[in-house]
Amino acid sequence: MTNITTQHPFGNEITLDILLNDFQKSKAWEEKYRQLIQLSRKLPALPNELKTSEKEIKGCENKVWLGVELNSDGKYHVYGDSDGRIVKGLLTIILTAVENKTAQEIADIDMLAIFEQLGLANQISQSRTDGVNAIIARLKSLTSQY
């Protein structure tokens, strides 16, 4: 059962198809940057009690927290937060792709291909790319533990 304090619209009301459609309309990097910031505003802040060192991801430029809950149907609710707007926007894309998926479905997702389709792969800095990779690795590790 999804925890009320970690609910978000990503993967439910906001789907990958919606994101792909929205990002493909944006040609300039500045427009994509604005979209990331708008997405970050739609991700509710995690309560401080969930911003623990166990949930914090190392290797990110900004602070990032990531957690998972296994639902009774074997699918995951994935939640997170970041103190950086762009990183938080990138996190929302990851949440959109993995929300309500099984561990195997999450393991099979090629997040870098999704960022490529959105036109973001070549636009984000190497340190942010490293951070995205750290988030994805942590997510796959967390969901493979169950």
DRENRO-213828 format. One record per residue: residue in three letters; y, x, z negated of N, C-alpha, C, CB in turn. Coordinates in nm, 4 decimals, decimal comma. Glycine has a CB too. Layout:
<rs>
residuo/n.Y/n.X/n.Z/ca.Y/ca.X/ca.Z/c.Y/c.X/c.Z/cb.Y/cb.X/cb.Z
ALA/Y/X/Z/Y/X/Z/Y/X/Z/Y/X/Z .
...
</rs>
This chain:
<rs>
residuo/n.Y/n.X/n.Z/ca.Y/ca.X/ca.Z/c.Y/c.X/c.Z/cb.Y/cb.X/cb.Z
MET/-0,1181/0,0845/0,0000/0,0000/0,0000/0,0000/0,1244/0,0890/0,0000/-0,0001/-0,0961/-0,1225 .
THR/0,2141/0,0657/0,0891/0,3360/0,1446/0,1022/0,4245/0,1265/-0,0202/0,4122/0,1054/0,2294 .
ASN/0,4690/0,2364/-0,0736/0,5582/0,2351/-0,1891/0,6964/0,1883/-0,1448/0,5660/0,3757/-0,2553 .
ILE/0,7514/0,0920/-0,2179/0,8813/0,0350/-0,1816/0,9914/0,1420/-0,1751/0,9205/-0,0737/-0,2820 .
THR/0,9823/0,2449/-0,2582/1,0875/0,3473/-0,2615/1,0791/0,4441/-0,1438/1,0798/0,4250/-0,3913 .
THR/0,9707/0,4364/-0,0672/0,9559/0,5297/0,0451/0,9494/0,4569/0,1796/0,8303/0,6146/0,0263 .
GLN/0,9817/0,3301/0,1819/0,9786/0,2559/0,3082/1,0889/0,3050/0,4019/0,9939/0,1044/0,2824 .
HIS/1,0584/0,2999/0,5309/1,1546/0,3363/0,6347/1,1171/0,2617/0,7618/1,1576/0,4911/0,6589 .
PRO/1,2093/0,2538/0,8578/1,1812/0,1773/0,9803/1,1046/0,2547/1,0875/1,3098/0,1291/1,0387 .
PHE/1,0761/0,3811/1,0643/1,0203/0,4656/1,1691/0,8703/0,4434/1,1859/1,0480/0,6119/1,1385 .
GLY/0,8309/0,4245/1,3135/0,6915/0,3969/1,3441/0,6611/0,2484/1,3410/0,6018/0,4694/1,2475 .
ASN/0,7520/0,1691/1,2856/0,7354/0,0240/1,2808/0,8411/-0,0410/1,3689/0,7452/-0,0288/1,1347 .
GLU/0,9626/-0,0602/1,3144/1,0706/-0,1172/1,3964/1,1209/-0,0176/1,5009/1,1870/-0,1616/1,3072 .
ILE/1,1189/0,1087/1,4669/1,1632/0,2138/1,5596/1,0377/0,2879/1,6064/1,2677/0,3134/1,4910 .
THR/1,0050/0,2714/1,7347/0,8827/0,3305/1,7897/0,9160/0,4500/1,8798/0,8027/0,2246/1,8689 .
LEU/0,8127/0,5228/1,9175/0,8328/0,6351/2,0093/0,8866/0,5869/2,1436/0,7016/0,7120/2,0297 .
ASP/0,8401/0,4716/2,1897/0,8909/0,4190/2,3169/1,0410/0,3937/2,3094/0,8175/0,2894/2,3549 .
ILE/1,0864/0,3389/2,1982/1,2304/0,3150/2,1794/1,3057/0,4475/2,1800/1,2571/0,2386/2,0467 .
LEU/1,2530/0,5460/2,1066/1,3193/0,6772/2,1023/1,3235/0,7410/2,2407/1,2472/0,7708/2,0037 .
LEU/1,2125/0,7364/2,3128/1,2084/0,7956/2,4469/1,3112/0,7290/2,5370/1,0674/0,7829/2,5083 .
ASN/1,3182/0,5988/2,5324/1,4148/0,5246/2,6141/1,5579/0,5643/2,5769/1,3951/0,3719/2,5964 .
ASP/1,5878/0,5679/2,4476/1,7229/0,6019/2,4022/1,7613/0,7454/2,4376/1,7339/0,5816/2,2519 .
PHE/1,6697/0,8397/2,4158/1,7017/0,9801/2,4414/1,7107/1,0104/2,5900/1,5980/1,0697/2,3774 .
GLN/1,6341/0,9401/2,6729/1,6405/0,9644/2,8162/1,7730/0,9180/2,8758/1,5252/0,8948/2,8859 .
LYS/1,8390/0,8246/2,8102/1,9710/0,7792/2,8557/2,0777/0,8850/2,8286/2,0091/0,6471/2,7865 .
SER/2,0528/0,9688/2,7296/2,1490/1,0732/2,6916/2,1220/1,1977/2,7730/2,1410/1,1050/2,5399 .
LYS/2,2191/1,2375/2,8510/2,2019/1,3561/2,9354/2,2542/1,4823/2,8666/2,2735/1,3363/3,0694 .
ALA/2,3669/1,4704/2,8013/2,4284/1,5879/2,7387/2,3703/1,6107/2,5991/2,5821/1,5711/2,7307 .
TRP/2,3635/1,7377/2,5610/2,3126/1,7735/2,4296/2,3940/1,7064/2,3193/2,3142/1,9252/2,4118 .
GLU/2,5245/1,6943/2,3363/2,6104/1,6332/2,2341/2,5682/1,4891/2,2068/2,7583/1,6377/2,2781 .
GLU/2,5275/1,4174/2,3123/2,4812/1,2792/2,2955/2,3492/1,2763/2,2173/2,4637/1,2105/2,4336 .
LYS/2,2597/1,3692/2,2481/2,1324/1,3764/2,1756/2,1570/1,4135/2,0288/2,0372/1,4798/2,2424 .
TYR/2,2521/1,5026/2,0071/2,2906/1,5445/1,8725/2,3393/1,4230/1,7927/2,4010/1,6544/1,8782 .
ARG/2,4231/1,3404/1,8560/2,4731/1,2186/1,7903/2,3585/1,1224/1,7593/2,5782/1,1484/1,8790 .
GLN/2,2636/1,1133/1,8504/2,1488/1,0257/1,8267/2,0670/1,0743/1,7073/2,0602/1,0181/1,9522 .
LEU/2,0485/1,2050/1,6957/1,9756/1,2590/1,5800/2,0468/1,2237/1,4501/1,9605/1,4119/1,5920 .
ILE/2,1787/1,2360/1,4497/2,2557/1,2031/1,3297/2,2439/1,0537/1,2993/2,4045/1,2432/1,3473 .
GLN/2,2494/0,9696/1,4027/2,2340/0,8255/1,3807/2,0957/0,7933/1,3251/2,2575/0,7482/1,5115 .
LEU/1,9927/0,8593/1,3762/1,8580/0,8392/1,3232/1,8496/0,8830/1,1780/1,7556/0,9156/1,4070 .
SER/1,9140/0,9951/1,1459/1,9083/1,0451/1,0079/1,9681/0,9444/0,9104/1,9822/1,1793/0,9962 .
ARG/2,0671/0,8697/0,9556/2,1311/0,7695/0,8687/2,0407/0,6498/0,8430/2,2619/0,7219/0,9307 .
LYS/1,9405/0,6299/0,9276/1,8482/0,5165/0,9106/1,7320/0,5497/0,8175/1,7939/0,4727/1,0458 .
LEU/1,7194/0,6766/0,7805/1,6128/0,7180/0,6886/1,6670/0,7143/0,5467/1,5592/0,8606/0,7238 .
PRO/1,6176/0,6211/0,4654/1,6679/0,6125/0,3279/1,6399/0,7419/0,2505/1,6042/0,4926/0,2550 .
ALA/1,7331/0,7788/0,1666/1,7148/0,8977/0,0827/1,5991/0,8747/-0,0130/1,8444/0,9314/0,0042 .
LEU/1,5214/0,9794/-0,0344/1,4150/0,9703/-0,1334/1,4758/0,9737/-0,2728/1,3124/1,0848/-0,1155 .
PRO/1,4164/0,9008/-0,3653/1,4619/0,9121/-0,5039/1,4376/1,0553/-0,5534/1,3886/0,8085/-0,5953 .
ASN/1,5215/1,1004/-0,6430/1,5103/1,2382/-0,6936/1,3729/1,2699/-0,7504/1,6144/1,2626/-0,8000 .
GLU/1,3061/1,1700/-0,8112/1,1741/1,1986/-0,8699/1,0685/1,2319/-0,7638/1,1271/1,0791/-0,9526 .
LEU/1,0963/1,2007/-0,6370/1,0037/1,2380/-0,5298/1,0431/1,3688/-0,4622/0,9970/1,1274/-0,4262 .
LYS/1,1577/1,4220/-0,4969/1,2012/1,5500/-0,4399/1,1522/1,6634/-0,5297/1,3571/1,5548/-0,4242 .
THR/1,0195/1,6781/-0,5308/0,9563/1,7777/-0,6172/0,9254/1,9046/-0,5386/0,8276/1,7211/-0,6799 .
SER/0,8989/2,0106/-0,6114/0,8648/2,1367/-0,5449/0,7318/2,1246/-0,4697/0,8574/2,2515/-0,6479 .
GLU/0,6412/2,0360/-0,5171/0,5144/2,0159/-0,4465/0,5369/1,9509/-0,3100/0,4194/1,9295/-0,5310 .
LYS/0,6397/1,8684/-0,2983/0,6678/1,7995/-0,1725/0,7633/1,8793/-0,0825/0,7268/1,6619/-0,2011 .
GLU/0,8267/1,9815/-0,1384/0,9214/2,0597/-0,0591/0,8475/2,1510/0,0380/1,0131/2,1424/-0,1505 .
ILE/0,8983/2,1578/0,1589/0,8356/2,2400/0,2626/0,9073/2,3735/0,2699/0,8383/2,1685/0,4006 .
LYS/0,8310/2,4773/0,2576/0,8859/2,6126/0,2687/0,8944/2,6496/0,4157/0,7992/2,7160/0,1903 .
GLY/0,9904/2,7306/0,4509/1,0039/2,7752/0,5895/1,1044/2,6940/0,6684/0,8711/2,7695/0,6582 .
CYS/1,1762/2,6056/0,6003/1,2788/2,5270/0,6679/1,4163/2,5779/0,6275/1,2643/2,3765/0,6346 .
GLU/1,5080/2,5737/0,7218/1,6459/2,6156/0,6988/1,7123/2,5285/0,5918/1,7262/2,6093/0,8299 .
ASN/1,6875/2,3984/0,5999/1,7378/2,3028/0,5016/1,6236/2,2637/0,4097/1,7993/2,1772/0,5706 .
LYS/1,6584/2,2025/0,2975/1,5536/2,1510/0,2108/1,4916/2,0290/0,2777/1,6093/2,1155/0,0696 .
VAL/1,3592/2,0254/0,2785/1,2843/1,9143/0,3365/1,1725/1,8797/0,2398/1,2279/1,9498/0,4790 .
TRP/1,1563/1,7491/0,2170/1,0484/1,6996/0,1328/0,9625/1,6075/0,2169/1,1032/1,6262/0,0063 .
LEU/0,8304/1,6162/0,1984/0,7378/1,5359/0,2765/0,6251/1,4888/0,1861/0,6823/1,6160/0,3971 .
GLY/0,5930/1,3612/0,1982/0,4819/1,3060/0,1212/0,4012/1,2100/0,2060/0,5328/1,2354/-0,0047 .
VAL/0,2781/1,1878/0,1648/0,1906/1,0940/0,2344/0,1228/1,0032/0,1323/0,0849/1,1693/0,3198 .
GLU/0,0928/0,8830/0,1777/0,0127/0,7888/0,1001/-0,0951/0,7365/0,1924/0,0999/0,6718/0,0409 .
LEU/-0,2184/0,7378/0,1453/-0,3295/0,6853/0,2242/-0,3434/0,5373/0,1922/-0,4630/0,7626/0,1947 .
ASN/-0,3278/0,4544/0,2952/-0,3418/0,3105/0,2775/-0,4892/0,2714/0,2753/-0,2679/0,2349/0,3891 .
SER/-0,5173/0,1514/0,2292/-0,6557/0,1048/0,2175/-0,7260/0,0952/0,3534/-0,6586/-0,0309/0,1487 .
ASP/-0,6496/0,0864/0,4615/-0,7092/0,0784/0,5954/-0,7371/0,2159/0,6569/-0,6180/-0,0002/0,6873 .
GLY/-0,7151/0,3230/0,5779/-0,7425/0,4578/0,6272/-0,6291/0,5178/0,7080/-0,8655/0,4564/0,7101 .
LYS/-0,5157/0,4480/0,7112/-0,3989/0,4993/0,7839/-0,2946/0,5471/0,6827/-0,3384/0,3896/0,8785 .
TYR/-0,2098/0,6363/0,7295/-0,1124/0,6994/0,6405/0,0271/0,6397/0,6517/-0,1057/0,8462/0,6692 .
HIS/0,0892/0,6318/0,5348/0,2331/0,6097/0,5276/0,2895/0,7482/0,4986/0,2748/0,5004/0,4158 .
VAL/0,3769/0,7951/0,5842/0,4356/0,9282/0,5701/0,5842/0,9099/0,5447/0,4098/1,0172/0,6972 .
TYR/0,6364/0,9806/0,4476/0,7777/0,9683/0,4135/0,8367/1,1061/0,3884/0,7968/0,8780/0,2900 .
GLY/0,9673/1,1133/0,3948/1,0316/1,2415/0,3734/1,1818/1,2280/0,3669/0,9936/1,3379/0,4820 .
ASP/1,2450/1,3418/0,3477/1,3901/1,3489/0,3395/1,4311/1,4936/0,3632/1,4425/1,2968/0,2013 .
SER/1,5569/1,5132/0,3951/1,6128/1,6470/0,4115/1,7588/1,6426/0,3718/1,5961/1,6985/0,5575 .
ASP/1,8105/1,7564/0,3285/1,9531/1,7623/0,2953/2,0388/1,8009/0,4151/1,9763/1,8609/0,1825 .
GLY/1,9769/1,8200/0,5318/2,0507/1,8504/0,6546/2,0396/1,7341/0,7524/1,9980/1,9805/0,7195 .
ARG/2,1514/1,6928/0,8098/2,1511/1,5754/0,8976/2,0659/1,5941/1,0228/2,2922/1,5419/0,9380 .
ILE/2,0764/1,7082/1,0876/1,9994/1,7307/1,2101/1,8507/1,7402/1,1768/2,0473/1,8595/1,2823 .
VAL/1,8183/1,8141/1,0730/1,6781/1,8264/1,0328/1,6231/1,6899/0,9916/1,6632/1,9280/0,9168 .
LYS/1,7045/1,6113/0,9223/1,6626/1,4768/0,8844/1,6391/1,3917/1,0093/1,7682/1,4106/0,7930 .
GLY/1,7229/1,4078/1,1109/1,7017/1,3387/1,2377/1,5726/1,3817/1,3052/1,8185/1,3633/1,3305 .
LEU/1,5447/1,5114/1,3043/1,4194/1,5622/1,3606/1,3000/1,5080/1,2820/1,4182/1,7169/1,3604 .
LEU/1,3149/1,5002/1,1503/1,2105/1,4453/1,0645/1,1815/1,2996/1,1001/1,2512/1,4566/0,9171 .
THR/1,2856/1,2227/1,1330/1,2629/1,0822/1,1685/1,1758/1,0697/1,2942/1,3973/1,0105/1,1903 .
ILE/1,1889/1,1632/1,3851/1,1063/1,1612/1,5059/0,9600/1,1860/1,4688/1,1555/1,2675/1,6082 .
ILE/0,9385/1,2812/1,3800/0,8026/1,3087/1,3332/0,7454/1,1858/1,2631/0,8010/1,4306/1,2380 .
LEU/0,8252/1,1245/1,1742/0,7786/1,0053/1,1030/0,7439/0,8934/1,2013/0,8854/0,9569/1,0031 .
THR/0,8254/0,8783/1,3053/0,7998/0,7753/1,4061/0,6641/0,7972/1,4722/0,9112/0,7748/1,5123 .
ALA/0,6323/0,9218/1,5007/0,5081/0,9541/1,5716/0,3839/0,9380/1,4841/0,5145/1,0956/1,6241 .
VAL/0,3961/0,9590/1,3534/0,2761/0,9650/1,2682/0,2574/0,8457/1,1754/0,2805/1,0886/1,1858 .
GLU/0,3594/0,7641/1,1605/0,3486/0,6506/1,0676/0,2348/0,5567/1,1068/0,4806/0,5729/1,0629 .
ASN/0,1565/0,5189/1,0065/0,0478/0,4216/1,0226/-0,0611/0,4709/1,1182/0,1038/0,2893/1,0730 .
LYS/-0,0874/0,6012/1,1130/-0,1935/0,6619/1,1929/-0,3006/0,7188/1,0987/-0,1362/0,7738/1,2865 .
THR/-0,4214/0,7366/1,1518/-0,5289/0,7996/1,0749/-0,5084/0,9512/1,0748/-0,6688/0,7626/1,1337 .
ALA/-0,5841/1,0196/0,9898/-0,5756/1,1661/0,9852/-0,6099/1,2262/1,1210/-0,6699/1,2226/0,8770 .
GLN/-0,7117/1,1714/1,1885/-0,7501/1,2241/1,3198/-0,6413/1,1998/1,4228/-0,8810/1,1610/1,3666 .
GLU/-0,5814/1,0817/1,4193/-0,4727/1,0521/1,5136/-0,3546/1,1471/1,4903/-0,4265/0,9043/1,4993 .
ILE/-0,3242/1,1740/1,3646/-0,2154/1,2672/1,3314/-0,2500/1,4073/1,3803/-0,1886/1,2687/1,1785 .
ALA/-0,3750/1,4488/1,3588/-0,4186/1,5829/1,4016/-0,4083/1,5990/1,5533/-0,5634/1,6093/1,3561 .
ASP/-0,4274/1,4877/1,6260/-0,4268/1,4932/1,7726/-0,2874/1,4863/1,8344/-0,5098/1,3811/1,8270 .
ILE/-0,1857/1,4554/1,7545/-0,0503/1,4403/1,8089/0,0079/1,5778/1,8429/0,0417/1,3658/1,7079 .
ASP/0,0625/1,5892/1,9612/0,1312/1,7114/2,0032/0,2815/1,6878/1,9858/0,0955/1,7500/2,1529 .
MET/0,3312/1,7185/1,8659/0,4714/1,6916/1,8351/0,5658/1,7693/1,9252/0,5001/1,7250/1,6906 .
LEU/0,5284/1,8907/1,9600/0,6179/1,9690/2,0457/0,6309/1,9050/2,1838/0,5667/2,1137/2,0590 .
ALA/0,5245/1,8420/2,2313/0,5322/1,7699/2,3592/0,6258/1,6495/2,3462/0,3909/1,7238/2,4050 .
ILE/0,6235/1,5838/2,2309/0,7139/1,4703/2,2084/0,8586/1,5191/2,2085/0,6807/1,3986/2,0741 .
PHE/0,8866/1,6301/2,1412/1,0222/1,6853/2,1414/1,0638/1,7256/2,2829/1,0313/1,8066/2,0466 .
GLU/0,9683/1,7722/2,3616/0,9946/1,8063/2,5021/1,0323/1,6801/2,5807/0,8702/1,8749/2,5664 .
GLN/0,9552/1,5727/2,5634/0,9830/1,4460/2,6328/1,1204/1,3907/2,5952/0,8745/1,3423/2,6000 .
LEU/1,1605/1,4114/2,4715/1,2895/1,3618/2,4248/1,4055/1,4497/2,4725/1,2900/1,3536/2,2728 .
GLY/1,3720/1,5652/2,5308/1,4756/1,6567/2,5782/1,5361/1,7392/2,4661/1,5843/1,5797/2,6482 .
LEU/1,4598/1,7576/2,3579/1,5114/1,8311/2,2422/1,4522/1,9703/2,2276/1,4851/1,7533/2,1171 .
ALA/1,3379/1,9953/2,2890/1,2650/2,1201/2,2664/1,3493/2,2441/2,2941/1,1416/2,1232/2,3525 .
ASN/1,4272/2,2414/2,4008/1,5065/2,3592/2,4367/1,6463/2,3569/2,3764/1,5170/2,3702/2,5867 .
GLN/1,6774/2,2504/2,3032/1,8121/2,2347/2,2494/1,8246/2,2761/2,1037/1,8557/2,0929/2,2641 .
ILE/1,7136/2,2765/2,0325/1,7240/2,3100/1,8901/1,7004/2,4596/1,8704/1,6224/2,2274/1,8062 .
SER/1,7644/2,5125/1,7696/1,7578/2,6565/1,7441/1,6161/2,6983/1,7061/1,8564/2,6962/1,6327 .
GLN/1,5911/2,8276/1,7161/1,4585/2,8798/1,6806/1,4276/2,8524/1,5335/1,4504/3,0316/1,7094 .
SER/1,5268/2,8639/1,4468/1,5002/2,8396/1,3041/1,4650/2,6928/1,2799/1,6228/2,8795/1,2185 .
ARG/1,5288/2,6009/1,3542/1,4931/2,4587/1,3402/1,3559/2,4314/1,4000/1,5989/2,3689/1,4080 .
THR/1,3235/2,4975/1,5106/1,1903/2,4843/1,5687/1,0855/2,5329/1,4700/1,1802/2,5624/1,7008 .
ASP/1,1127/2,6445/1,4040/1,0212/2,6952/1,3012/1,0058/2,5933/1,1888/1,0719/2,8299/1,2447 .
GLY/1,1167/2,5298/1,1505/1,1128/2,4279/1,0464/1,0304/2,3076/1,0882/1,2530/2,3842/1,0109 .
VAL/1,0482/2,2630/1,2124/0,9687/2,1512/1,2653/0,8204/2,1887/1,2629/1,0137/2,1142/1,4105 .
ASN/0,7886/2,3096/1,3041/0,6494/2,3555/1,3006/0,5949/2,3573/1,1583/0,6377/2,4949/1,3624 .
ALA/0,6781/2,3965/1,0611/0,6365/2,3975/0,9206/0,6104/2,2544/0,8706/0,7445/2,4661/0,8329 .
ILE/0,6955/2,1611/0,9114/0,6771/2,0202/0,8731/0,5455/1,9672/0,9311/0,7974/1,9331/0,9223 .
ILE/0,5217/1,9943/1,0575/0,4007/1,9462/1,1245/0,2759/2,0075/1,0606/0,4054/1,9795/1,2755 .
ALA/0,2803/2,1372/1,0339/0,1658/2,2034/0,9711/0,1383/2,1441/0,8330/0,1906/2,3553/0,9600 .
ARG/0,2428/2,1210/0,7557/0,2254/2,0626/0,6223/0,1701/1,9214/0,6318/0,3585/2,0619/0,5459 .
LEU/0,2195/1,8447/0,7247/0,1732/1,7076/0,7440/0,0243/1,7057/0,7786/0,2550/1,6381/0,8546 .
LYS/-0,0156/1,7895/0,8709/-0,1573/1,7936/0,9102/-0,2450/1,8432/0,7954/-0,1763/1,8841/1,0336 .
SER/-0,1919/1,9342/0,7150/-0,2648/1,9807/0,5967/-0,2795/1,8683/0,4946/-0,1931/2,1011/0,5331 .
LEU/-0,1726/1,7964/0,4671/-0,1774/1,6869/0,3688/-0,2742/1,5769/0,4108/-0,0380/1,6275/0,3490 .
THR/-0,2734/1,5425/0,5398/-0,3579/1,4319/0,5840/-0,5033/1,4734/0,6041/-0,3037/1,3743/0,7125 .
SER/-0,5305/1,6012/0,6117/-0,6688/1,6457/0,6261/-0,7371/1,6589/0,4908/-0,6743/1,7786/0,7004 .
GLN/-0,6627/1,6440/0,3822/-0,7202/1,6607/0,2478/-0,7964/1,5379/0,1998/-0,6109/1,6930/0,1488 .
TYR/-0,7759/1,4243/0,2649/-0,8395/1,3006/0,2171/-0,9726/1,2762/0,2831/-0,7494/1,1819/0,2411 .
</rs>
